[in-house]
Protein backbone atom coordinates (compact mmCIF):
# COMPACT_ATOMS: atom_id res chain seq x y z
CA UNK A 1 0.00 0.00 0.00
CA UNK A 2 1.24 3.48 -0.84
CA UNK A 3 0.52 6.74 0.94
CA UNK A 4 1.50 9.88 -0.97
CA UNK A 5 1.06 13.50 0.00
CA UNK A 6 1.58 15.81 -2.93
CA UNK A 7 2.27 19.23 -1.45
CA UNK A 8 2.40 21.58 -4.41
CA UNK A 9 -0.63 23.79 -4.84
CA UNK A 10 -0.80 23.36 -8.62
CA UNK A 11 -0.22 20.37 -10.90
CA UNK A 12 -0.48 20.20 -14.68
CA UNK A 13 -1.95 17.17 -16.44
CA UNK A 14 1.62 16.23 -17.37
CA UNK A 15 2.64 16.37 -13.70
CA UNK A 16 -0.33 14.24 -12.68
CA UNK A 17 0.39 11.74 -15.47
CA UNK A 18 3.97 11.38 -14.24
CA UNK A 19 2.74 10.73 -10.70
CA UNK A 20 0.22 8.22 -12.04
CA UNK A 21 2.99 6.33 -13.87
CA UNK A 22 5.18 6.33 -10.74
CA UNK A 23 2.33 4.96 -8.66
CA UNK A 24 1.35 2.32 -11.22
CA UNK A 25 4.96 1.12 -11.44
CA UNK A 26 4.86 0.12 -7.76
CA UNK A 27 3.73 -3.28 -6.59
CA UNK A 28 1.06 -1.76 -4.39
CA UNK A 29 -2.48 -3.08 -4.33
CA UNK A 30 -3.69 0.37 -3.23
CA UNK A 31 -2.41 3.90 -3.15
CA UNK A 32 -3.80 6.77 -1.16
CA UNK A 33 -2.92 10.11 -2.74
CA UNK A 34 -3.53 13.33 -0.86
CA UNK A 35 -3.26 16.77 -2.43
CA UNK A 36 -2.48 20.03 -0.69
CA UNK A 37 -5.72 21.58 0.52
CA UNK A 38 -4.59 24.64 2.39
CA UNK A 39 -6.73 27.73 2.75
CA UNK A 40 -6.24 29.03 -0.75
CA UNK A 41 -8.90 30.90 -2.64
CA UNK A 42 -10.06 28.87 -4.40
CA UNK A 43 -8.82 25.66 -2.80
CA UNK A 44 -7.24 23.55 -5.56
CA UNK A 45 -6.79 20.25 -3.69
CA UNK A 46 -10.26 18.83 -4.39
CA UNK A 47 -10.16 19.98 -8.03
CA UNK A 48 -6.72 18.43 -8.52
CA UNK A 49 -7.84 15.17 -6.88
CA UNK A 50 -10.84 14.96 -9.21
CA UNK A 51 -8.64 15.60 -12.26
CA UNK A 52 -6.18 12.93 -11.08
CA UNK A 53 -9.06 10.45 -10.77
CA UNK A 54 -10.23 11.35 -14.29
CA UNK A 55 -6.76 10.59 -15.66
CA UNK A 56 -6.68 7.26 -13.82
CA UNK A 57 -10.16 6.35 -15.07
CA UNK A 58 -9.17 7.25 -18.63
CA UNK A 59 -6.12 5.02 -18.39
CA UNK A 60 -8.20 2.16 -16.99
CA UNK A 61 -10.63 2.47 -19.91
CA UNK A 62 -7.73 2.34 -22.38
CA UNK A 63 -6.38 -0.79 -20.71
CA UNK A 64 -9.84 -2.39 -20.75
CA UNK A 65 -10.27 -1.71 -24.47
CA UNK A 66 -6.73 -2.89 -25.25
CA UNK A 67 -5.54 0.50 -26.49
CA UNK A 68 -2.62 0.39 -24.05
CA UNK A 69 -1.06 -2.44 -22.08
CA UNK A 70 -1.15 -2.85 -18.33
CA UNK A 71 1.78 -1.48 -16.35
CA UNK A 72 4.39 -4.00 -15.22
N, C-alpha and C positions, 0 to 999 in steps of 0.2 A: 504494500500500500504506500502511496506517495502523498505527501502533504506539502503543497507549495503555496507560498505567499508572495505574490507579485506586487511589489511596492511602488512601482511607477504610477503616476496618475494618468498617463496616456499611453496607449498601445495602438500601433497601426495593425491592419490585417496581416501584414508581413511579419510583424513581431509575434502576433498571436499564432500564426501558422508555424513559426519556428518553435515556439513553446509547445505547441501541439505535437510536433514531430519529436521533440525531446521527450515528452511524456510518453508517447506511443512507443518509443524505442526502449523503454524500461520494461522489466518483467513484472510490473505491478498488475494486480487484478483490478485495482481501483486507484484513482487519484483524486484528491481533494484540492481544488485550486481556489485560492482566495485572492481577490483583487483589492487594492487600496480603496478604502471607502471613507476617507477623511471628510471633514466638513468643508467640502468645496461647493461652489455654486456654479453650475449644477454638479452634484455628485456623479462621478463617472464610473465608479466601481460596478454598480448594478448593470449599467449599459454595456460596459466592457465584458462582464460575465455573460450577458445574453448574447453578445456578438461571438464570444469564444464558443459558446454552446452551438450557435448556428454553424460555425466552421466545422466543429466536430460532427454535427449531424450531417452536414454536406459530405464530409469525408466518408462517413458510415454508409451513406446512400451510394456513393461511388464504388465502395468496396462491394456492397450488396449486388450492384448491377454489373460488377466485373470490370468497371472502367479503370480501376486501379487495384493493385494487389494489396493484401494485408501487410502491415508492418511486421518485421521480423520479431 
